[in-house]
Amino acid sequence: MQYSTSEELSIGKIKFKVFDLGGHRIARRVWRDYNAKVDAVVYVVEASDFGRHAESKDELDALLSDESLAIVPFLILANHIISEELLLSRLGLTNLTTGKGMVNLGDTNVRPLEVFKYTSRQGRIDGFKWLSQYIK
């Protein structure tokens, strides 16, 4: 059984306290225990595992529809991604991403949401830099 772990991650001037809650069925039971206390969600998808995309979509949909996460930014890190457009379609996120650059969503009710490749260190850094603009 895998247990949740935490670590601190620094990117630029921002320190992230990251909790790896795991994605297996038993670990998912505790996800909601953390929802009220998070400033952002980083959701990791094994993009090459097409057989689990439906399951991943269901779990992501549950998180995105959770009221306690209504304004929380979502960074989706996709490992082994072949086509970003295909993954967005399979996860039901087509036209829901907000852009990879500096996007001012200030007074809107739009939740920041974006997909970054997880296959390289640079992809992770770019993803967390993107996320940092939405964390206070």
N, C-alpha and C positions, 0 to 999 in steps of 0.2 A: 504494500500500500504506500502510495506517495503522499507525503504531508506537505502542507503549504510552507513556503519559505519566503523570507524577505531579505532584501538587500538595499543599500543606498547606491544610487547611480547619479553621477554629476555630469551634466552637459552644459558647458558654458557656465553661467552664474546660477543655474537652477539645479537644486538637488531633488531627486525623485526618491521617494521610499516606495520600492516596488515589491508587491506581494505576488508570488507565483502560486496561484491556487490550484493549478492543475486542471486538466480538461476531461479526465476520465469521469465516468458516471457518478461515482461516490464523491469525488471532490466537488462536483457541481452543486451538491446539496448545500455547501457552505457559502457559495457565492453571494447569496442574498444577505448573509450576515455582514458583509462588507459594504453593501451598496450605499447605505446612508452616510458612510464615512469617507467616500472616495472623491477625489477631485478630477479624476479621469479614468477611463477604462482602456487598457491595451488588450486587444483580443487577437490571439495568434491562430492562424489558419494554416494547416498543411494543405496548400493549394493543389499539390499533385495527387492527393488522396480523394479522387472524384467520388468514391463510394461513400465518403463521409460528409460531402457538401450539404446534403439535405439535413443531416443531423446538426451540422455546424450552423446552418441557416436558422433552424428552429431555436437553437440556444441563443444565437445573436438576436433574433426577433424578440425573444423573451426579455433579454437585457434592454433592448432599445425601447420596448413598451413599458418597462418598469418605471412608475412615476417617480421613484426616488432618484432615478438617473436621467430625468427628463432634460436637464440642461448640461449634463456632463459630457465633455468631449470624448469621442471614441477614435482611437488610433487602431487600425487593423493592420497587423503585420502578417504578410503572406509569405510563407516559406515555399520555396521551389515553384514560384509562380511562372506560368508559361504565358498566359494572356490575362492582363488585368481586367479587360472588358468582359471576358468569359467568367472570371471569378465574381466580378460585380453582379453579373446577370444571375449566376447560380446562387448567390447570397441575397438576391433581391435588393441590391443596393444601387442599381442603375439610376442615375440622376439624383442620388441622395448625397453624394460626396460634395464637399464644400470647397475643394481646391487645395493644392499643395503649397501655394505661396502664402504670403502674409495677407490673410483675408479678414477684413474688419466685419465681424458679425454683431458688433456692438449692441444696438437696440433691437435686434431682430429676435425672433423666437426660433431661429435655426440652430440646430445642434451641430457643432463642428464634428465632422466625420470624414476620415480619409484612409486610403489604403496605401501602404508602402511595402516594397519588397523587403523581405527579412533575410534574403540569401546572402547579403553582404553586410559587413560592419557599417558601411556608409549608409545603407538603407535604414538600419536601426537608428543611427545618429540623425539622419534626415527626418525620420518619423518622430523622434522625441523632440527635435528642435521645432517641428511643426506643432506638436502638442503643447510645448512650453508657452506659446503665444496665447493660449486659452486658459492657462492655469494662473490663478491669482496668488 
